[in-house]
C-alpha cells in the first residue's frame, strides 16, 4: 500500500492554477483584507493551497473547477486539502474546521519542479487531540504528524 502519492504538476498546469488564483482575487474584489494576514500578501499561500487541491483532483481522477462557482470551500470530491509549503510539514487542523476527511499535501513553489506530495489522510476527529496543540505557530492549531496519517492508497475506498 502506498503511503504517499507523488503528483507532478507541469508548468502549464501550474500557470492555470495561478490564473485561477488571480480570478479569485478579482472575484473577491481585490480587497486587501481578503489577501493579507499580518501585512503579508497571501496570494502565494492561496496558490500553494490551490495547487494541493489540483494535485488531489489529479490523483483521484476527478475534474478540478478552473472557474468561479458559488461553492468555493476548497473541497475536492468531498475531501478537505491542507497544503503546506515544505515537504516535511505536518497536517494542521483547527477547532473551527468542519467534520470530514483531511488530506495533507505539500508543495515547495521555489523548487520549480512541480512536485506535490500527498502524504496521507485522516478524519478531523482523530486530529483534535490536546496533545497535538501547537502554540508555537503564528496561528495555533492541532498538528498531526505525517506518519500518523492513513496511506493515500486507501483514500479511494472511503467515498462513493
C-alpha positions in Angstrom: 0.0 0.0 0.0 1.4 3.4 -1.0 1.7 5.7 2.0 2.4 8.8 -0.2 1.4 9.8 -3.7 3.8 11.9 -5.8 1.9 14.1 -8.3 3.8 16.1 -10.9 2.1 19.3 -12.0 3.6 20.5 -15.3 4.4 24.2 -15.7 1.4 24.9 -18.0 -1.0 23.4 -15.4 0.7 25.4 -12.6 0.1 28.5 -14.7 -3.6 27.6 -15.0 -3.8 27.4 -11.2 -2.1 30.8 -10.8 -4.6 32.3 -13.3 -7.4 30.8 -11.2 -6.0 32.4 -8.1 -5.9 35.8 -10.0 -9.6 35.3 -10.9 -10.5 34.5 -7.3 -8.7 37.7 -6.3 -10.8 39.7 -8.7 -14.0 37.9 -7.7 -13.3 38.9 -4.1 -12.9 42.5 -5.2 -9.2 42.7 -4.8 -9.8 43.9 -1.2 -6.6 43.9 0.7 -8.2 42.3 3.8 -9.0 39.2 1.6 -5.4 38.6 0.7 -3.3 39.9 3.7 -2.6 38.4 7.1 -0.3 40.3 9.4 0.6 42.6 6.5 1.7 39.7 4.2 0.3 39.2 0.8 -1.4 35.8 0.9 -1.7 35.3 -2.9 1.2 32.9 -2.8 -0.4 31.0 0.1 -3.6 30.8 -1.9 -1.7 29.5 -4.9 0.1 26.8 -2.8 -3.3 25.7 -1.4 -5.0 25.5 -4.8 -2.0 23.5 -6.2 -2.6 20.9 -3.4 -6.3 20.7 -4.3 -5.4 20.3 -8.0 -3.0 17.5 -7.2 -5.6 15.6 -5.2 -8.1 16.0 -8.1 -5.5 14.6 -10.5 -4.8 11.7 -8.1 -8.5 10.9 -7.8 -9.2 11.4 -11.4 -11.8 14.0 -10.9 -12.1 17.3 -12.6 -10.8 20.5 -10.9 -13.0 23.5 -11.4 -10.9 26.3 -13.0 -13.9 28.6 -12.8 -15.5 30.6 -10.1 -18.5 28.9 -8.5 -20.8 29.9 -5.6 -19.2 27.0 -3.6 -15.5 27.8 -3.2 -14.8 25.9 0.1 -11.9 24.1 -1.4 -13.4 20.6 -1.3 -12.2 18.1 -3.9 -14.6 15.1 -4.1 -15.8 15.9 -0.6 -12.3 16.0 1.0 -10.5 19.0 2.6 -7.0 19.5 1.4 -4.4 21.3 3.6 -1.3 22.2 1.5 1.9 23.2 3.2 4.9 24.9 1.6 7.6 22.4 2.9 7.6 18.7 2.3 8.5 18.0 6.0 5.5 19.9 7.4 2.6 18.2 9.2 -1.2 18.4 8.9 -2.8 21.4 10.6 -6.4 21.4 11.8 -8.5 23.8 13.9 -11.4 23.6 16.3 -13.5 25.6 13.8 -12.9 23.1 10.9 -15.9 21.2 9.5 -16.0 17.5 10.2 -14.7 15.3 7.4 -11.6 13.8 5.8 -8.5 16.0 5.6 -5.6 15.3 3.2 -2.1 16.6 3.7 -0.4 17.9 0.5 3.0 19.6 0.3 4.3 21.7 -2.5 7.6 23.8 -2.5 6.9 26.5 -5.1 10.6 27.7 -5.1 11.8 24.2 -6.1 10.4 24.8 -9.6 9.8 21.1 -10.2 6.0 21.0 -9.8 6.2 18.1 -7.3 3.3 17.8 -5.0 3.4 15.1 -2.3 0.1 13.8 -1.0 1.3 12.4 2.4 -1.9 10.8 3.7 -5.3 11.5 5.1 -7.3 11.3 8.3 -10.7 12.2 9.8 -10.9 15.5 11.6 -12.0 13.9 14.9 -8.7 11.9 15.0 -6.7 15.2 14.9 -8.3 17.1 17.7 -6.1 15.7 20.4 -5.0 18.3 23.1 -1.5 16.6 23.0 -1.2 17.9 19.4 -2.0 21.5 20.1 0.9 23.7 18.7 1.1 27.2 20.2 4.5 27.9 18.6 2.9 28.7 15.2 1.5 32.1 14.2 -2.0 30.5 14.1 -2.1 27.9 16.9 -3.6 24.6 15.6 -3.5 20.9 16.1 -0.6 19.3 14.2 -0.9 15.6 13.1 2.4 14.1 12.1 2.8 12.7 8.6 3.5 9.2 10.0 0.1 9.2 11.8 -1.8 9.7 8.5 -3.5 6.9 6.7 -1.9 5.8 3.4 -3.1 7.6 0.2 -3.7 4.3 -1.4 -6.6 3.7 0.9 -8.4 7.0 0.2 -10.3 5.9 -2.8 -12.1 3.3 -0.7 -13.6 6.0 1.5 -16.0 7.7 -0.9 -18.8 6.8 -3.3 
